[in-house]
Amino acid sequence: MSGQAYYELYRRSSIGMALTDTLDDLITERRIEPQLAIKILANFDRSITEILSDKVRAKLGFKGHLDTYRFCDEVWTFLIEDVQFKMENNVVHADRVKIVSCNSKKPGEV
């Protein structure tokens, strides 16, 4: 594994939370050391970023009313209200959505 840093955003996804909970249980039961859990999470950060970048090709469009936006540490955050998502033949409505957007290039890439 290289020394590159990856965003930890996907740790808050359902699969990331399940992994974190499982690692916490294993640490509590003294079946693994905390250092191993940190390495596993770093590997998860790298793997999920690469897989989503390489394998997912679905398209999504959306419309809504921009409530708040910010740009900090190379990360955009948008809070959007009354949102309609359009995916192929489906339309989904949400009252409020938070979108976090990060640079897709790996650290060090131009």
C-alpha positions in Angstrom: 0.0 0.0 0.0 1.4 3.4 -0.9 1.7 6.4 1.4 -1.1 8.3 -0.5 -3.9 9.8 1.6 -7.5 9.2 0.6 -10.7 10.9 1.8 -12.5 9.3 4.7 -15.9 10.2 3.4 -17.1 6.7 2.7 -16.6 5.6 6.3 -20.0 7.3 6.9 -21.7 5.2 4.3 -23.7 2.2 5.4 -20.9 -0.2 4.4 -18.3 2.0 6.1 -20.3 2.2 9.3 -20.7 -1.6 9.3 -17.0 -2.0 8.9 -16.2 0.5 11.7 -18.7 -1.2 14.0 -17.2 -4.6 13.3 -13.7 -3.3 13.9 -14.8 -1.7 17.2 -16.3 -5.0 18.3 -13.1 -6.9 17.4 -11.0 -4.4 19.3 -13.3 -4.6 22.3 -13.1 -8.4 22.3 -9.2 -8.1 22.0 -9.2 -10.1 18.8 -7.3 -7.4 16.8 -5.1 -4.4 17.8 -6.3 -0.8 17.2 -3.3 -0.3 14.8 -4.6 -3.1 12.6 -8.1 -1.5 12.5 -6.5 1.8 11.4 -4.7 0.0 8.5 -7.9 -1.8 7.5 -9.8 1.5 7.4 -7.0 3.2 5.3 -7.2 0.2 2.9 -11.1 0.6 2.8 -10.7 4.3 2.0 -8.3 3.5 -0.9 -10.3 0.6 -2.2 -13.8 2.2 -2.2 -12.4 5.3 -3.9 -10.7 3.3 -6.7 -13.7 0.9 -7.2 -16.3 3.7 -7.4 -14.0 5.6 -9.8 -13.3 2.6 -12.1 -16.6 0.6 -12.0 -19.6 2.9 -11.5 -20.9 4.5 -14.7 -24.4 5.4 -13.8 -25.6 9.0 -14.5 -27.7 11.1 -12.2 -29.2 14.5 -12.7 -30.8 16.8 -10.1 -32.5 20.1 -9.6 -33.2 22.0 -6.4 -32.8 25.2 -4.5 -29.3 25.9 -3.3 -29.5 26.8 0.4 -25.8 26.9 1.5 -22.4 26.2 -0.1 -18.8 26.2 1.2 -15.4 25.4 0.0 -12.8 24.4 2.6 -9.6 22.3 2.3 -10.3 21.4 -1.3 -13.8 20.1 -0.4 -17.1 21.6 -1.7 -20.2 21.1 0.5 -23.7 22.0 -0.9 -27.0 22.0 1.1 -29.8 21.8 -1.4 -33.6 21.9 -0.6 -36.6 20.6 -2.6 -34.4 18.3 -4.7 -35.6 16.2 -7.6 -33.2 13.4 -8.7 -33.6 12.0 -12.2 -32.1 8.5 -13.0 -33.0 6.9 -16.3 -36.7 6.2 -15.8 -37.0 7.2 -12.2 -37.6 10.5 -10.4 -37.0 10.8 -6.6 -37.8 13.8 -4.4 -36.0 14.8 -1.2 -36.7 17.8 1.0 -33.1 18.4 1.9 -29.8 17.0 0.6 -26.2 17.5 1.6 -23.6 16.9 -1.2 -19.9 16.7 -0.4 -17.6 16.9 -3.4 -13.9 16.2 -3.4 -11.2 16.3 -6.1 -11.3 13.0 -8.0 -7.6 13.0 -8.7 -5.3 11.0 -6.4 -2.9 13.1 -4.3 0.1 14.0 -6.4 -1.7 13.7 -9.8 -1.8 16.6 -12.2 
